[in-house]
Amino acid sequence: MERGMSKGYKITKITILSVVVLLAVLAVTLFTASGAQKKAKYLDPWKRDYFEQFEDPRLQVIAHGLLAANSHNLQPWKIRLDQQNPLLLYLYTDNERLALESDSLARQTLVSQGTFLEYMRVAGEQLGYPAEIVLFPDGEYDEQHLSESMERKPVAKITLSKASPQNNPLYEFMFLPDTNRMAYQPDEITSAQIRKLNKTNTDQDLILSILNDKADIEKFGAYGVEGTEIETGLRRMNDESARIFRSNEYQKNKYRYGFSFEGQGTTGWKKHLLQGLITIIPFLNNEEASTKLAVEAAQTAAGHTPSYALILSKDNSRTSQVKAGMLYSRLILTAHEEGLVMQPLSQVLQEYPEMHEAYGKIHREYAAAGETIQFLIRLGRPTQDTPLSMRREAVDLISE
């Protein structure tokens, strides 16, 4: 009988060891497929000393500008350095980095030019190279030939000058993630915080409103969910997002723009587990699963947001779009200074046909005088930190 027990014990031990070995092999396989062993070069630009590798002050401010929030994380920026003046550069829209389905009029793309410019401005002041920014020095785009016009006409002419470095209190907050899509704490934004945030708007052609009334919060939450449901219900939108989704570290290091699991707040071993699974079994990241996840995230956000902000422009010119982006950057940096985080809800403000009804409804309610809502923004205190997103190298933005 003792022999039988001994034999049974050995079989059980072998079985357990086999399972452990199998799980270890599976874990190694998944983590290898994820690229867990690879250095995350796509995060290098977030390092505080990243800019120091460049002697050219223009590249130093560019290295800060590329940290700015931008639509679809496409980083649609192209820089041309003046060959005669070492302090002069031009910002262009990169017409090869457009989200043609969801951002059909390139409004969000132009807003992203503004976020970039404001980060450059803050950095220039901090480093002792204040920037004079002239928007559309050659005039605004020819809308009938938009892509060609983006190639020919700069969004901005930026002239740096040498001066004594000035401490800008917003500078240190440029190195924090620009978007937090997680649930927020229920604490209301204080009156003092609202006053401070409102001071970020110094442009008479823009309107900034911070709203924390219960009725407004419920309406904006519903708009966020509705916009997400409409967008994720369209195959062409899902295909557009899938094309720029980076499923592992290899892809993130290669492309350094677009979406990834970090955008959902996923980090650590869980991130590598998901990346490995999706890399080995791609169909797990199917349209149905992605849609469900996006809608659930929108519903969670709607139920956990104490305040919203609106940025409106009196017209919808390209200049106003860029200015709205500049204001957004000032707003997010000031919010970070106050311990707050933000998330722009872009879907309901998009201009493709299926969104027209929702777009018209929110504008009739909150822009009744004919303004354009450039941003609808969640605002609050975070319940958890969110990871940094991919960024390209500063030199990759330079065009001849």
Order of alpha helices (4+ residues) and beta strands (2+ residues): alpha-alpha-beta-beta-alpha-beta-alpha-beta-alpha-beta-alpha-alpha-alpha-alpha-alpha-beta-alpha-beta-alpha-beta
